[in-house]
């Protein structure tokens, strides 16, 4: 089986899974998303919290 036929068969199986077994399709999609996206914990950056300075006010006389 060449690569094009394999991809067509894979697409047909994915469609059949979506039509006949919705719960299985959701699990399959979740696995695919987890596989394709980087894990959020691996690229975690420290959180920078900015605190506004004290005594700021909006007015015309400044």
Beta strands, then each sheet from edge to edge (+ up, - down):
end
